[in-house]
Amino acid sequence: QVQLVESGGDLVQAGGSLRLSCAASGFAFSINAMDWFRQAPGKQREWVATITGGFIADYPNSMRGRFTISRDNAKNTVYLQMNSLKPEDTAVYYCRTVQRGTVYWGQGTQVTVSS
């Protein structure tokens, strides 16, 4: 079955960097788009980044420039490099895939940015 396992979340000071990882299994990873979302306490889950099977990346304007999504198809893993972190980036970060119309989420990884 489809499994997504995020890791790499941590407590970091403002201005710091983190790289999140999402290990995927149970589907044809290399040909599928992968997404990162985040959810802060009391807020809706929001889209952070997408990378297609053809390695095309896309971001909302608010994330562009500080966040970089990448993938390693040999490791079935998608990454999110986050730089110049701000306290408002504090959230649980999730990876997501959509397979045959079904949305799959990982369990999330906590990122906390202190001021």
Secondary structure in CASP SS format (residue, H / E / C, confidence):
PFRMAT SS
TARGET T0000
AUTHOR 0000-0000-0000
METHOD secondary structure of the structure
MODEL  1
Q C 1.00
V C 1.00
Q E 1.00
L E 1.00
V E 1.00
E E 1.00
S E 1.00
G C 1.00
G C 1.00
D C 1.00
L E 1.00
V E 1.00
Q E 1.00
A C 1.00
G C 1.00
G C 1.00
S C 1.00
L E 1.00
R E 1.00
L E 1.00
S E 1.00
C E 1.00
A E 1.00
A E 1.00
S E 1.00
G C 1.00
F C 1.00
A C 1.00
F H 1.00
S H 1.00
I H 1.00
N C 1.00
A C 1.00
M E 1.00
D E 1.00
W E 1.00
F E 1.00
R E 1.00
Q E 1.00
A C 1.00
P C 1.00
G C 1.00
K C 1.00
Q C 1.00
R C 1.00
E E 1.00
W E 1.00
V E 1.00
A E 1.00
T E 1.00
I E 1.00
T C 1.00
G C 1.00
G C 1.00
F C 1.00
I C 1.00
A E 1.00
D E 1.00
Y C 1.00
P C 1.00
N C 1.00
S C 1.00
M C 1.00
R E 1.00
G C 1.00
R C 1.00
F E 1.00
T E 1.00
I E 1.00
S E 1.00
R E 1.00
D E 1.00
N C 1.00
A C 1.00
K C 1.00
N C 1.00
T E 1.00
V E 1.00
Y E 1.00
L E 1.00
Q E 1.00
M E 1.00
N C 1.00
S C 1.00
L C 1.00
K C 1.00
P H 1.00
E H 1.00
D H 1.00
T C 1.00
A E 1.00
V E 1.00
Y E 1.00
Y E 1.00
C E 1.00
R E 1.00
T E 1.00
V E 1.00
Q E 1.00
R C 1.00
G C 1.00
T E 1.00
V E 1.00
Y E 1.00
W E 1.00
G C 1.00
Q C 1.00
G C 1.00
T E 1.00
Q E 1.00
V E 1.00
T E 1.00
V E 1.00
S E 1.00
S C 1.00
END
